[in-house]
Amino acid sequence: MKQYDLFVIGAGSGGVRAARMAAAQGAKVAVAESRYFGGTCVNVGCVPKKLFVYASEYSHIAKSSQGFGWDININDFDWKTLLNNKNSEIDRLNGIYGRLLDNSGVDVFEGEARISGASTIKDVAESEGTVSSTHRISVNGEEIEAKRVLIATGGWPVKPDIKGAELAITSNEFFFLDELPKKVVVVGGGYIAVEFAGILNGLGVETVLSYRGDKVLRGFDEDVRSHLTEELSKSGIRLDLNRSPVEIVQADSGYRVEFSQGESERADLVVFATGRKPLTESLGLENTSIELDASGAIKVDEFFETSEPGIFALGDVINRVQLTPVALHEAMRFVANEFKGLPKQGMDYSDIASAVFSQPNVGTVGLSEEQAREQYSNIDIYRSSFRALKETISGSETKTLMKIVVDKDSDKVIGMHMVGDHAGEIIQGFAAAMKMGITKTVLDSTVGIHPTSAEEFVTMREPVS
């Protein structure tokens, strides 16, 4: 029976990082993957989505260019070209992940791994009374033993429990469509929904975004939600808010979505972007004492250890912050704790920046105004909404929003938010400043780069409320 110091289930971003770094510390490591190297992000998430976003932006660029004297004609969009080039890039990245593991000396098992048992045995050092755990994993019929097991299986899209839900697709299947439909209903109001609605709209598809709430991006700053909702409606996407689907039926060559209000919508394709769940099925958790929370995520302590000693979990499967860079940092913290002999430390989840690649983009770091008002007794809000210089002659009515949340008592900046072009790129730099404890006084003393949109963050002088 093969024996390892660490067996990783899942070769996504977090799993691969943990496997490589543990092997670099001299550990004997193996990883099992049943689908594709790179996980969701590389295959059906961040990377292909961003490529599709780039593709969809060209139609807007062509239209905006007229105000600058260009006469650019957009001919028919070739979906197959985009699809084939995307597939080639993903294949390239899959190969890189595979080679990274091989070059690190990590054994790779291509198949579904299942924890078949866990046993606690006394270590050789009987006199010290130390106890270690050995776990059994089954892959492709082969039994393996490991001192530690790391679960990094990520998440999976979920569909609402309505009649005909099987007729709709999720983001996973969208990346492999043979043809681009003429009309699509996207159901959902989170970041995946607004990103896909923007992609489809930019590629010339008649797009309906249906959401049960009155604003998109639940959980984000309310000003950000209001601003983006308005901008999406101006972009050509048809927003059907406060509507919940109750059934999908086959209709002619497409589908008909029935809503609770008695209304219906016909479409060539229905895409559900209604959330994701931790992927824990078929892992053999019933053979362990591992506990799940109400969302189905694996419960772990601050050091990523489950209730089963020696079995750990990180990334989307623990449902803390579902972002690829977070999984990477969690992996590095796990390895430092378990294989470097350093004092154990937990992960710092404060001030994690994120972006939504809607059109326009959203970038955010720190607390929303609503969260700040709950945690602080005295805050200042700085807010600016304006047309960026490019839009003054492009013919576009798009507006940029920038917002700063400040703890008035300490002058510390506790939240920064933006809706507009390159929001993610701009917020990334300010995120580093916030981790260093930047104050509003320091922002005010920073000389801006002119003319840029980013300079607005260092020129807002008067609070709005």
SEMI-18605 format. One record per residue: residue in one letter; x, y, z of N, C-alpha, C in turn. Coordinates in pm, whole numbers, plus 50000, padded with zeros to 5 digits. Example, Ala and Ser with C-alpha at 12.3 -4.5 7.8 and 13.67 -1.06 7.14 Angstrom:
BEGIN
A513194943150780512304955050780513204967050780S512854977550708513674989450714512905000350787
This chain:
BEGIN
M500844988150000500005000050000500885012550000K500605021849906501375034249900501045042850020Q502075049650071501905058150188502455072150161Y501715082150210502095096050184501995104150313D502755114950314502635124650423501395133250405L501065135750278499885143950247499215138750121F497915136750130497125133150011496095144049990V496145150549874495255161649841494165156849748I492925159449782491785156049696491325168749627G491605169849499491235181749422492455189349374A492595190349241493755197249183493355210749128G492585218149207492305232149172493415241049223S493155253949227494195263449265494725260649404G493835258849502494285256549638494965243149657G494405232749597494975219449611496355218249549V496515223649429497815223049362498865231049439R498495242949486499445251149562499885243849688A498955237949761499305230849884500195218849854A499875211249749500655199449714502085203249678R502245213249594503575217349550504415222449667M503815230949751504575236949861504945226649966A504045217049991504355206550087505485197750035A505435194649907506505186649847507835193849853A507795206949838509025214849844509655214549983Q508845211150084509365209950221509855195750250G509845187350148510345173750165509285163450194A508015167550196506935158050223506675149450100K506245137250124505815128450016504335131149992V504005136049871502675141449845502055135049722A500745133349727499975128949611498735137549600V498215138749480496985146249458496105138249363A494805138549387493845131749301492895141849240E492595140249111491675149149042490805140948947S489495142748957488575134848874488085142148751R488345155348742487825162848627488965169148545Y489485180348595490475187748518491415195348611F492655196348569493645203748647493315218648642G493475225048756493205239348764491865242648824G490995232648836489715234648902488775244048829T487825249548906486805258248848487405270448780C488325277048847488865289748798489435288448657V490265278548637490935277048507489995271848399N489075263048435488295255948335486915261648309V486175264948415484805269848396484525281748487G485555289848511485385301248599486165313348554C487035318048641487715330848622488335332648483V489115322948439489885324748316489005325148192P488205314748163487365315648043486355327048050K485855329748170484905340848185485555354048145K486775356548193487435369148161487745369948012L488085358747950488315358747805487025362547731F485905357147778484615360447716484235375047740V484585380247857484335394447885485115403047787Y486405399847767487205407247669486545407047532A486075395247491485445393947359484225402847348S483435403247455482185410747451482385425747452E483545430347497483785444747507484065451247372Y484455443247274484835449247145483675456147075S482465451047092481325457647030481105471447090H481305472747220481155485847284482285495247242I483485489747228484625497947185484375503547045A483865494946957483595499446820482575510746817K481545509246898480505519546901481045532546958S481835531647067482385543647131483405550747043S484055543246954485115549046872484625559446774Q483345559246743482805568746644482985583146689G482835585446820483005599046872484435603946862F485355594746839486775598246828487235598446682G486265597646590486595598946448486785586046373W486595574646440486765561846372485445556846315D485535550046204484365543646144484645528646140I484365522046252484645507746264483355499846250N483325491146152482145482846130482365469046190I481445465046276481505451746336480715442046248N481395432446190480715422246111480205411246205D479685400646147479135389846229480185384246322F479785381946445480665376146544480765361046523D481985355746526482195341446505482435334646640W481385328746694481445322046823482455310646823K482535303246714483425291746706484885295846723T485245307346666486625312146680486955314646827L486065321646895486275324347038486345311347117L485425302347089485355289747163486635281547144N487075280347019488275272446991489525278547053N489645291847045490815298447103490795297547257K489595298547313489465296847458489885282747498N489415272747425489765258947457491265256447448S491895262747349493345261047334494085266947454E493615278447500494255284847615494055276447742I492855270947759492595262747877493445250047873D493565244047754494415232147740495865235347779R496315247247739497665251447773497845252647924L496855258747990496925260348135496825246948207N495965237948156495885224548215497245217748212G497935219248100499265213348087500255219248185I500165232248206501055238848301500835233448442Y499585232048481499295226748614499835212648630G499645204448527500165190748532501675190448545R502345199048469503815199348474504325204748608L503605214348664503995219548795503995208548901L502975200148895502905189048990504005178948965D504195175448838505235165648803506615170648846N506895183248815508215188848846508435190248997S507345190349073507465191449219507635177749283G507515167349204507645153849259506375148849324V505245154949290503955150849344503375139549258D502935128849321502275118049248500845122449213V500435120049091499115124249045498255112049016F497065111849073496075101449047494905107848974E494625103248853493495108548778492295099348803G491435103848889490275095948927489635101849051E488505096149091487765101049207488315094949334A488735103349425489285098749552488185098349657R488245088249741487225086449845487925082249973I487595088950082488165085250210487445072550257S488195061750266487585048950299487705045450446G488505052950519488605050250662489665058650728A489535060150859490535067550936490805059751063S492045058251098492395051051220493455058851296T493345059051426494315066051510495295055751566I496555057951543497585048451586498625055751669K499255048451761500305054651840501565056051759D502195067551777503425070351705504565061951765V505665061951695506835054451742507305059851876A507145072651896507615079052020506635076252133E506535063652176505615059552280505865067152411S507155069452438507505075652565506955089852577E506775096252462506255109952463504735110152463G504145098552438502695097652439502035104552322T502765107152215502205113852099501345104252017V500335109651955499415101651874499275107851736S499305099851634499115104951499498035096951429S497455102751325496375096151253496855091551116T496385079951076496615075150941495265073150874H495135078150754493855077650683493995069350557R492935062450523492915054250402492065060950296I492625061550176491935067650061491895057349949S490775056849881490615047749768490515055849640V491375052649542491345059349412491455048649302N490465048049217490475038349107490705024049157G490125020849273490245007549327491515005049406E492405014849410493665013249483493555019549621E494005012349723493995017449859495315024349892I495215036049952496385044249983496285048850128E497425050450193497455055750329498145069450329A497645078250415498255091550427498145096550570K499195103350616499165109250750498185120950756R498165128550649497235139950641496485139350509V495235143450513494415144550393493915158950384L494035164750266493535178350243492435177850138I491235182250174490105182850081490045196750021A490185197449889490145210349819489345208449690T488105203849706487275200049591486425211449536G486435223049602485755234649547484245234049559G483575240649464482115241449465481535237749331W480205237849325479495233849203478225242049189P477835246049068476615254049052475375246449095V474405253649148473135247649187471995254249109K470945246549087469755251649022468615252249123P467705261749105466545262249196465675249949176D464995246249281464145234249277462785237749217I462755238949084461505241949016461295231848904K460095230748858459765221448751460465225648622G461105216248555461775219048429463165224848444A463705224848567465035230648590466105223648507E465875210948475466865203448397467005208648254L466065216848208466125222348073467085234248065A467415239948179468335251348183469765246448201I470715255248171472125252148192472675261148303T473885258248345474585266648441475815272648373S476595280148448477805286048392478755275348339N478765263648401479665252948356479455249648209E478185247548171477875243348034477985254847934F477825267147983477865278547891479185279447816F480255275547881481575276847819481815266847706F480855258047683481035247847580479855247147483L479075257847473477945257947381478415256747236D477725248447159478075246947018477735259346937E476625265746973476185277746902475795288547002L475905301046959475495312147042474015314847017P473175314047119471735316247100471415330747069K470225332947014469815346646980469215353947099K468545346347186467945352647304468155343547426V468595349647536468885342047658468245348847779V467665340747865467225345447996468235340648099V468875349948166469805346748275469055348648406V468985338248487468275338948614469285340248728G469175351048802470085353448914470505367948919G471035372049034471445386049048472795387649114G473545376549127474865377149185475925380449082Y477185379149121478265383249031478325374748904I478035361848914478065353348794476965357448698A475795360348751474665364248666474935377148590V475425387448661475635400248592476815399348495E477795391148527478915389448434478465382548306F477675372048318477205364948199476225373248119A475395381048187474485389948115475265400048032G476345405448089477185414848016477875408447898I478355396247915479005389047805478025387047690L476865381747721475875378947617475435391647545N475165402047622474755414747563475815420247470G477075419747512478165424747429478385416647303L478025403647306478185395147188476975395847095G476045404847124474915407047035473695398547063V473665391947178472535383447214471485391847286E470225389947252469145396447327469125390247466T469365398547567469625393447701468615398847801V468025389547875467105392947983467715387848113L467895396848209468415393048340467255393248438S466875381548485465725380248575466215377448716Y465765385848810466225384348949465075387149044R465035379549153463935380649249463985393349332G465155399849340465295412049418465085424449334D465215436149400465025448749328466325454849281K467475449349325468795453749281469695441549271V470675442149182471615431049169472675431849279L473485421249290474625420549381474245422049528R473355413549573472985413349715474235411049800G474355418849907475505417749996476575428149971F476525434849855477475445449825476945458749882D477795468749880477405482149923476165486749845E475215492849915473955496549852474125506649739D475045516049753475295525549644475845518249522V476725508549544477255500549434476125492949365R475255486849444474125479249388473225488249303S472885499749357471975508849284472615513749155H473895517649165474595523049048474725512548939L475155500448975475335490148874474005486048813T472975485048893471645481448841471225491448734E471435504148760471085514548662471945513648537E473245511348555474145510548440473835498248353L473495487248414473145475348337471925477748251S470945484648306469725487548229470005496848112K471005505748128471365514848018472185507947910S472795496547944473705489947851473015481947741G471705479647758470985471647660470465458647717I470915455047838470375443347906468985446847958R468025437847937466685440247991466605434248130L466425442748229466345438248367464895435448404D464625423148444463315419448496463495416448644L463285426548726463525425248869462255421248943N462445416549065461325412149149460515401049082R461205392149012460515380948945461225367848978S460455357649010460995344549043460425334048948P461285326048883460785315548793460175304148874V459115298348821458475286848887458475274548798E458725276448668458725264948578459385268648445I460055258948386460595260548251459995249448165V459455253248049458835243447961459425244547821Q459445233347750459895233247611458845240447527A459285249247440458345256947358458955259347221D458345253647119458825254846981460305250646976S461155259446927462575255946916463355260347039G462675266147138463345271047257462615267247383Y462545276847476461965274247607461085285947649R460205283147744459395293747802459565293147954V459915304548011460095305548156458815311448215E458195304048306456995308748374457395314648509F456825326348540457155333248664455985333048762S456315335148890455315334448995454235345048980Q454555355748912453585366548893452605363648780G452725351648718451825348048610452335352048474E453525358048469454105362248341455005351248288S455395352548160456295342748101457265349648005E458345342947974459375348247884459895336947797R459905338947664460445328847574461915331547550A462685320947533464125322547509464665310247437D465805312247370466485301047306467305293147408L467625299747520468435293447623468135299947757V468135291747862467975296947998469225293148077V469835303148139471045300948217470755303948364F470945294048450470795296248594472145300348653A472165312048716473325316648793472805319748931T472385309249001471645310749125472415305349245G473715305749237474525301749352475325289049328R476215286249422477065274449417477045267549553K477335254749554477385247249680478735240249692P479205237949815480455230549835480315216449778L481365211849713481335198749646481895188249742T480985181249810481405171449911480885157449884E480055155949780479515142749751480635133149711S480435120649742481325109649700482725110549761L482895118549866484205119349929484395109050039G483315102050075483415092350183483415098850320L482815110550332482795117450462482055109450568E481155100650524480425092450621481345082750695N482535080850640483515072050705484405079650804T484075092150826484845100750916483905107651014S484465115651100483655123651193483525138051145I483825140551019483775154150962482345159450968E482225172051009480925178551019480755188850909L479495190550865479145200550765478275211250829D478365223550778477485233950830476175234150753A475335244050780473995244550719474055245950567S475125251750516475255253550370475845241350302G476235231250380476865219450323478365220450316A478935231350371480385233250370481025225250483I482265221250462483005213850564483425223350675K483125219650798483525227750912485005225550942V485735236350958487145235450994487445245851103D488555243651174488965253451274489825264251206E490435272751285491195283751225492425278951150F492825266351173493995260851104493595251050994F492315251450955491765243550845491635228650875E491705225051003491535210951039490055208151067T489575197051016488195193051038488045186651175S486845182151205486605175151331487215161151331E487735156751217488485144151208489965147651210P490685144251319492105147951327492895143051205G493695152151151494535148651038493895150650902I492615154250900491955157350773491635172150771F492065178750667491935193150654491105196650530A490665209050521489925213750403490145228650387L490135233250262490265247550234489655250850100G489555263650070488975268049943487455268749950D486825268149835485375269849828484615259149906V485225247649929484525236849998484285240150145I484995250250200484725254550338483905267450341N483645273150224482685284050208482955296050299R484215300150305484525312350381484505324350286V485505325450202485535335850098485835328649968Q484865327949879485005319649759485715327349647L487015328649663487855335349564489125327349546T489595326249422490805318549394492015323349474P492305336449480493465340849558493355337349706V492115336549757491925332749897492325318149916A491905309549824492285295449833493795293749827L494465301649745495925301049735496575305049868H496075315649930496635319950058496335309850168E495135304050165494805293750262495755281850249A496075278150124496995267050100498375269950157M498845282150136500175285750188500185285950340R499095290550400499015290650545498965276450599F498215267650533498125253550574499495246950572V500245248950465501565242750453502515248350558A502455261350580503325267350682503025261450819N501755259150847501375253650978501775239050995E501665231250887501805216750899503185211450860F503915218850777505145213050723506405221650744K506245233750793507425242350809507895243450954G507165237251046507585237551185507445251151251L506635259851193506455273251249505255273351345P505185283151434503995284451518502755285951431K501695278851466500505279051382499825292851384Q499365296751266498625309251252497405306951165G496365314751193495175314051110495295323450991M494295323150906494255331550786493595345050820D494185355650771493615369050788492665371850672Y491375372550703490375374650598489925389250588S490585398150658490185412150654490665418950525D489875428550480490245437150366490685429150242I489925419050209490185411450085489485418349970A490255422849873489685429749758489055419549662S488035424049591487425415449490486885424049377A486635417649265486105424749148484985416649086V484035423649030482985417448949483185422548808F483375413248713483665417548577482385419248497S481485426848560480295431448490480725442648398Q479775448048323480105459148234479145470648263P479575480648344480935483348390481365474248506N482695473948530483285465748635482935471148774V483025462248871482915466049012484205461849082G484755470649163485905467349247485585471649389T485925463349486485565466649623486565460649721V486805467649830487665462549937487195468550069G487215460450174486815465350304485315464850325L484825473350414483425473050455482545481450364S481315476750345480305485050280479855495550380E479115505450333478615515650425477705509350530E476905499650487475965493250580476705485450689Q477745478150649478545470750747479265480350842A479775491250787480505500950869479595507150974R478365510250937477435516351033477075506751146E477155493751118476895483851223478075482451318Q479295484551267480495482051347481125494551407Y480825506051352481435518551399480345528651434S480615536951533479615546551579479665559851506N480795562251435480975575351374481745573951243I481055574151132481725572451004481425584050910D482335586250817482155595850709482085588250577I481255593350488481105587450355481515597850251Y482415593750163482815602250050482375595049923R481685602149837481105595649718481155605249600S481465599649482481515607749360480985599449243S480115605449164479595599049043479825608648927F480475603548822480875612548714481035604948583R481035612248473481355606448342482865607348323A483485596048301484925595948276485245603648149L486465608748140486855617048027486555610347893K486845597547883486615590447756485165591247713E484255590847810482835590447776482275604047736T483045614747756482515627947723482315629847574I483095622447491482875623547347482605610047281S482475599747363482205586447305480735584647270G479895592947329478465591447308477815582647414S478615576747501478095568047605477615576247724E476545571447786476025578047905476505571248033T477455562148020477965554648135478605564048237K478295561748363478885569448472479695560448564T480735566248621481585559348716481185563448857L481215553748949480955556549090482195553149171M482575562149262483645559449356483175563149495K483595555049594483085557049729484155553049831I484275561249936485225558550044484465558750176V484705548650258484095547750390485205549750493V485015559250584486065562950680485545562350823D486325556450911486045557251055486495571051102K485545579451131485865593451161486735594851285D486545586351384487295587651508488785585051489S489135575251404490555571951384491105577351252D490205582251165490565587051031490965575550937K490795563150982491215551650903490195548650792V490695545750673489845541750561489455527150583I488165524350590487705510850620486925504650504G486745512050395486075506550278486285515150156M486525508850040486645516149914485915508149807H485125515249726484275508549627484265516449497M484185509249387484165515849256483325507849158V482565514949076481885509148961482325517248840G483015510848747483515518048630484615510248562D485085515348449486135508548374487365506048461H487895493848451489145489848519489035490848671A487835489148724487655490348869488525480348945G488605468048895489425458048962490895461948965E491395467048853492805471048845493095482548942I492155491748954492365503549039492275499849187I491265491949222491065488349362492215479749415Q492855471949328493945463249374495025471249447G495415482449390496455490549453496005496649585F494765501349589494255507049713494065496349820A493855483849779493725472949876495015471249955A496145472449888497435471649958497575483050058A497135494850017497205506350108496325504250230M495135498350209494245495950322494825485550417K495505475350365496145465450453497215472050539M497765483050491498795490250566498175500750660G496845501750660496175510750753496075525050706I495905527150577495865540750523494735548850586T495005561750606494015570950660493515580250550K492405586950579491875596550483492855608150465T493565611950571494555622650561495645619050461V496095606350465497115601850371496575602050228L495335597550210494725598250076494715612650027D494305621950113494225636050075495575641850040S496635636450100497975641850075498645635449954T497965625549895498515618649777498205626449651V499215628949571499035636249446498495626449340G497405630149278496775621449180497475621649045I497185611648965497685610948827496575616348737H496875626848663495855633648584496145632648435P495135630648350493745627648386493475612548391T493075607848506492665593948524491405593748609S490685582748603489555581048693490065578348834A491175571048846491695567148977492005579049066E492345590549007492715602049089491545607049173E490315603349134489165607749210489215602649354F489845591149376489955585649511490825594349602V491695602549546492565610849630492185625549623T491035628549561490615642649551489245645149614M488595634949669487315636949737487545642849875R487155655249894487505662450017486345663550117E485125664550070483995666950159483115654650169P482805650450293481905638950309480485642650265V479745632650217478385635150168477355632950276S477715625650381476775623450490477535619950615
